[in-house]
Amino acid sequence: MNKQKRARIVTITLNPAVDQTLYFTQFHVGQVNRVGRERIDPAGKGINVAKVINSLGQDVAVSGFLGRENANIFEQFFQAQAIANHFIKVNGATRVNTKIVDEASGQVSEINFPGIHYGPSDLQELKNIIKQLAEESKLFVLSGSLPGGAPLDIFREFTEILKSYDCKVFLDTSGGALTEGIKAKPYAIKPNLDELKQLVGHSLDQEIDVLNAVETLISGGITKVVISLGEKGALVADGTQRLLVRPPNVKVSSTVGAGDALVAGLVYGEAQGMSLTEQARWATAVAAASVAQQGTQAGKLNDVEQLLPNVIIEEMRV
């Protein structure tokens, strides 16, 4: 583990990945294609969040599971970026996810592998580390998919542990993991529209349907709900406000990790004590700065600051 000063934010990634991004001038399905250039990035949703938080100048720690066979890719990155590393190494290799970028059309195709497996002793070790980190850090991000064999309620259990230490949990996952996770009433969640539809179990064809779904989640005990709307921005809500936030125009290089950057901006704003409106502004500017980068690189603080005035926020009627 890196010896770092205390971090106010911790991200947990159970199913990290090495992101291999392949760029093609034009990609033709069913034909031989020659790679123009390649990027290799240590990734996984929580790691992507940590990259962005770190780029904003905020202390951050990371934990979860890494495959022992290729852990050095991650460890070297964490050391170079001065990110406090509390990952547990388990047998096997961390998965490699491939992104195919067609530069002519701008389309990105993703090929994702299922991930590593861990044992009962690995899980107990991770729980112990989470409890240790919770003694000094009070903002946690639990995000991403679950590795093979993981119980669907694992984020629910982690959230309950963290809440017992008076920590705020930002949960960003999907499917059964999200359905189970919200039962522990995390501080904030960030589903996209499809994930929200799965969560509530019915279509969300109208704006009022989305607002009603948000109201149900908040009245159920979740303090902040952020609905990612892709290139249209986000709906950011708490007990008193509903904000429709539209991003500034940027030249998009890669949308991979855009939602993670949004989460990073939100939790960064929380660490800075920002109001909901300012958190929403920062989160949207952070996401816009990140999509302008290649691969899953993070936008720089000065890029974010230049974009802040161009974020449009509309208050919706509750």
C-alpha positions, 0 to 999 in steps of 0.5 A: 500500500502507498503511504499517503496522507488521509484521503477524504474520498474512497472508491471501491471497484470489485470488477476493475479492467484494463481498458484497451482502446483501438482507434480505426480511421474507419471500422468495417464489420466482417472485414480485416481492419488495421489499428491506427493507434492504441491506448491501454488504461487501468480502469473500472468504474471506481478507478475511473472516478478516482482518476478524475477526483485526483485530477481535481486535486482532491485526495483519493484512495482506491480499493477492491480486487485486482488479479495478481497476474497483471496487477502491476499495470494498476499499481504503477499507475496508482504510484505515479498518480499518488493515489492511495492503493488499498486493493487486494490481489486475488488469483488470476488476471484482471479482465481486459475490456476492448473499445473499438473506436470508428473515427469516421462515424464516432461510434464506440463498440465495447467488448467486456469480459466478465471479470475475476473471481475472489474467495471468502477470505478475500472478501473478509479482507476487503471488509476489514480494509473498508472498515479501516478506511471508514475510520478516517474517510467519510465519502465512499463511491461503490461502483461498477459491475460485480465479479463472477460469483459475487452475491447481488447484495454485496453493495447493500452489505458494504453500504450498511457497514459504511453507514454504521461508520457515519459515511456517505455512500455514492452507489453507481451500479446496475441490475440486481446489484442496484436493486439490492443496494438501494435497500440500504439507502445509500446517500446518492445513486446515479442510474441512467434512464435504462437503469432507472426503468429497470429499477422502477419496473415500468416505462419512463416515456414522459418527463413526469414519469422520470420525476415521479420515479425520482420522487419515489427514490427520494421519499424512500430514503435516498438523499440525492438521485442523479439520472444520467441523460447522456449527451443531454446532461442529467437530472439532479435531485434531492429532497427540495430541488429538481435540476435539469443540467445541460452540458457545454458543447465540447469536441467529444473524443471518448464517451467511455467513463463519462458517467464515472466523471459525473459521479466524480464531480458530484462527490468532489462537490460534496467534499467541498461542501457545495450546494446541490446546484454547484455540485450539479454544475461541477459534475457536468463540467467535469464530465464534459472535460473528460469526454474531450479526452482520449480513452478514460483519461480525466480532464484537468482542473483548468479545463473544468473551470473554463467549462463551468460558466457554460453549464445550463441549469434549469430548476424544475417544478417539484 
